[in-house]
Amino acid sequence: MFEQGPIRPPSEAESLFIRVVRNCPWNACAFCPVYKGEKFSRRSFADIKSDIDNVNRMLPAAAVAHEEGSLRATLKTLKEADKHPFYAACNWLSGGMKSVFLQDADSLNANPELLEDVLRYLKETFETIERITAYARSRSAAKSKHMKSFADAGLNRIHIGMETGSDKILAHMNKGCNKQHHINGVGNAKDAGMQVSLYWMPGLGGLKDSMENAAESADVINKSTPDFVRLRTAAVPPDTPLEEMAKGGEYTRPSDEAIVREIRKFIEECRSYFILKSDHILNLLPEIEGTMPDDKQDILESIDRFLNAPEDLRQTYIIARRLGIVSGFASMKDPLIHQNAKQSAQQALSQYPDFDSLSRELVKRFI
């Protein structure tokens, strides 16, 4: 039976998703709702190979459907078992068939020989592949003795959820790793010749440890030099340990403005080369992007334009951004967009007792 996991990085939207392991081997992070209640397991090579073969078998039909615009008509002719690989083939074809993403949460936890076989089989089956990527826990990347073999077989980028570089916050969030694991994991992957995309979660330290989150996370970046750093603003998902911590007063999510100040501190302290990406809807300022350190000053200035704006303009923007009306703070310069944002913000505010209550509610909608 063809399988695909529940999530992937936004940057892998056009990739072919191949499920190597199911769920997460740790599955205890306080902030993560994705795999709660699910058990980790490893798939067999035969099952993974079958998924790859089924996508390959569906590519000709996907190409015809793409050319003729007959996706729905083609679906009606397919057996039920062929529909999911057909969807996968269509999505991959539309993206250029250049990248593959291995699921689920930590593909490095697969049997090493199996993972190498999967990587080689993908490259043999699809000549168009330029990049194969996977999620990996920093602890797995740090201790693996097979990273060079994985890279030689075709794995050329891993996505690591650092979340924070603070040992204190990592322990509080039950991340199951420490700062040194992050540094060693990135180093091990880069020594093997892989690119590393590291995820940082501003706001995860709460109000109390906001600046520690910024400073310690920047220190990890400076010492490990990942290729990409991607911002993932903290939120409090329902039915997670973090929600219980928030209810009990053990965690208080900073305001959106406080999180922007935390990001500013982080950027100030980063000194190494990397590409900074703000590619998630929860991020308040999508314009916080660029190549560090070359674009550092421009990024800081864009942050300051928001922080130094009048309070009513900042609040209007925050509401409009959370409502999906504006794409970035610079768009507020457009009189029509500004007026639409202002009207929408006033309408939304009329339904809540204050700005903070509305802001918290709007963030929940994106979780």
N, C-alpha and C positions, 0 to 999 in steps of 0.2 A: 504494500500500500504506500502510495506516494506521500511523503511527509515534508512539512515546512514548519519552522518554529514561529513563535509569536512576535518577535521583534528583530529589528536590524537598525544600524546607524542611518541617519538621514542621508549621509554621503554615499550609502550603498543602495539607494532607491532603484538604480538601474541594473543592479547586479542579479545574477542567478543565485538563488538561495538553495544551498545544499545542506541538509541537516546531518551532521556527523555525530553529535551527542544530543541527548534530550535534557532540557532544563539546565539547572545550575548545580554544580557539585558543592557549593557553599550554601547558597540559598538562605542566608541569615542576616543580610544587611537590613538595618532598621528602616531604611528609606525606600526599599525596592519592593513593589507589589507583584512583579511579573510572574515569578515561579512559585509563589507561596502555595503550599499544599501539594506540590508536585515533586516526584522523586527523580533524581538524576539517574540516567542510564546511558550506556554506550550502544550505538547501532552497529550492526555487522557490516562488513564490507559488501556482502551480497546485496543487502538492502540499499545501501548507499549507491552501489553500482547500478542497481535497478532504477533508482530515481534519475541518475545521470542518463542512463539509456532511454528512459521514457521521455525525458525532455528532448533528447536528440531525435527520437522518433517523431515527436510532435512538431519539430521545427519546420519541416516542409509545409504542413498544414497551416502553421502560424504565419509563414511567409506569404502564402496565398491569401489568407484572411486579411493580413496587413495590407497587401497590394490591392485587394478588391474591396476592402472595408466591410468584410462579411464575418466579423467575429461572432455575432449572435447566431447567424445562420449556421456557421460551422459548429458551434457548440451543440446545436440541436441534433447534429449527426453523430456526435461522439458518445461512446460508452461512458458511464459515470466515472469509471476508474481512470479515464483518459482526460477528464476535464481539468483537474488540478495541474498535471504536467503541461497541458495545453496553455493554461493561463500563464504558467511560469515561462514557457517558451515564448509566448507573445510579449510578456513584459521584458524579457531579456533581449529579444530581437529588436524591440523599439529602442532599447538603450544602447544598441551597437554591439552587443555580445562581447564586450571587452573585459568585464570583471565578474568575479564569483565571490560570494560571501558565504563562509562556512558557519552554520549555526550549531548549537545554541550559545550558551553563555561562556563556555570555556572549552573550545575545541582542542586546546593543548592537553586536555585531560583525557583525550582519546588514546587508545593504544598507539604508541609511536609508529610501529610498522604499518598499522592500518592507515594512519593519517598520511604517511608518505605514499602508500598505495593509492589513496583517494586523490591526492594532489597530482600524482603522475598520470592517473587515469583521466582526470579532467583535462590535463594538457594534451594527452594523446587523442582524446575524443573531440575536443574543440580547439582548432588551430588559431581561432581569433582571440583567445584569452591573453590579456596583457597583465592582469592583476588578480591575485587571489588573496583574500583577507579573512580575518576571523576575530571574534572577541576572545580575549584572554585575561585571566586574573593575573595581576602582577606577581603574585606568589608562584603561580604555575610557570610564568615566563622566567622568573628568577632561578628556579630550581631545575628547569629542564636542561638536559644534556644533549638534546636533539635539535636545537634551534637551527644549527647550520644545515643539518640534513633536511629539515622542513623547508628551509629557504632554498636549498638546492633543488628540491622537488617541486617548488613553485609557490610556496607561501611567502609573499613579499610585503605584506603589511599586517600588523595586528592592532586592534583597538583595545586599549586598556582603560578601565574605569578607575582612575586614580581617586577621584572624588575630592580628596584632600591630602595634603602632605603632613598634616598634624597627627602625631601619634595619639594625642589626647582625643581628638575628634574621631579618628579611626576606631579607637577602642569604644568610644561612646556610641558610635553607629554600628558596632559589631561587624566591621568590615572584614575581619579575619586576616588582616595583613598589617604591616607597619610601613613607615616611611622608607626604610632601607630596602624592603621588598620592591617598592616602586622604582627606586633608583637602580637596583640590580636587575629588575625585570626589563626595564627599558634598555639598559646597557647590554644585557645578554642578547636581546633581539637585534639591536643595532650592530653589535659585533658579528652577528650571523649574516648581516647584510639586508635585514628587513627595515622597512619604514615603521614608525610607531606613531599612532594617533592616540594622544592622551586626553582623557576627559576630566575637567575640573568642575566642581559643583560649588559656586559661590553661594553663600547663605547656609551651607551645611553646618557650620559651627554655631549657628543661632546668633542671638544678640551678643551673648557673652564672649564668644570666641571668634567673632567675625574677622578681626584683624590678624589673629593667629592663623586662621584658615588661609588668608591671603599671603602672609609672609612665609609660612612653612611650605605652602604649595609652590610658590615661586622658587623656593630653595630647591625643591625636587626638580623643577624645570631646569634651573641653572646647572645642577649637578648631573642630570641625566640626558639633557638635550634631545627631547623627542622632536619629530619632524612636524607634527601638528599638535596644537592644543585647542580643544573644543569646549566651549562654555556650555554648561548644563545647569541653569539656575535651579536651586533647591526648591522643592515644594513638599507638601505634606499629603501624600496619597492616602485615601481611605483604607481601612482594614490593614494597616501596617503597624509594626512596633513604633515607628516614628509618630504616628497619629496618637498612640497611647502616651508616648512621651510628651507630646504637645499638650494633651489633655491634663496630664499630671504636673505640668510646669517644668519638666526636665528639658524641654526644647521650646524656644520661641523663635519663629521664623522672622528674620529682619524684614523691614519694609523694603519695597522695591528701590527706594532711594538709597537706603543703607547698603543694599547689595551692590548698587552701582558704585558707591564709595569703596566697597570692598574690592571690586574689580579694578578700580583705579589704583589701589594700593598694590594689588597683585602685579599689574602691568608696570608700575613704577619700579618694582623690585626685580623683574625679569631682565636678564642680561644676555641670554643665549639666543641663537638663531632658531626660529620656528615660525610656522604659519599659524596665525590665530584665527579661529573661525567661531562665528556666533550663529550656528545653523540649527537653532531650535526655537520653537514658537514661544517657549517660556522665557526666553531672554528678552529683557525689556528694550535693549538698544542693539538691534541687528547690525548697526554700522560699526560696532566694535570688532573690526576685522582688519587684517593686514599682515605684512611680513615684518616680524620683529628681528632686530631692533630698528630697522630702517623706518618703519611707519609708526614707531612708538610715540613720537611727539604729536603726530596728527591724530592718533587714537585718543591720547590724553586730552587733546583740545576738544575733540568731539564729545567726550565725557563731560568736560567742564562746561561746554555750552548748555548741556542739559542741567547740570547741577547748579549753574549760576542763573538759570532762567527764573522768572517770577514763579512763585508757588502755584498760582492758579493755572499757568501754562503747563507746568510739570504735571500737575494732577490731571488736567485735561488730556495731556498726551498719554499718561499711564492708563487711563480708562479707555481712551480710543485705541491704544495698542492692544489692550486686552480684549477689546471688542472686535479686533481685526480690521479696523477702519484705516489705520495708518501703517506704513511699512518701516518708518524710522523717524527719529526726531526732526531731521532736516525737512521732512515733508510738511511739517507744521508751518513752514514759511509760505506755502501756497495758501492764499486767502480762502479759496473755496474749500480746500481740505481742512484748514483751521476752523472755518465756520461749521462745517459738517461735524468735525470732532467735538467742538464746543456744544453744539446742540445735542448730540448723542450722549455726551458726558453728563449734561444737565438732566436729560431724561432718565439716565441710569441712576444718577444720584438721588433723584426724587423718590426712588423705591427703597432706599437704604437710609439708616439713621446718620451715617457719616461716611467720609471718604475711605477710611481704613476698613470698615466693614465691607464696602463695595469692592475694594481692591482685593481683599482676601477671597471673596466669593468668586471674582472673575478668574483668579489664579486657579481655583479648584476646577474650573471648567476645562482647563487644558491638561489636566492630569489623566 
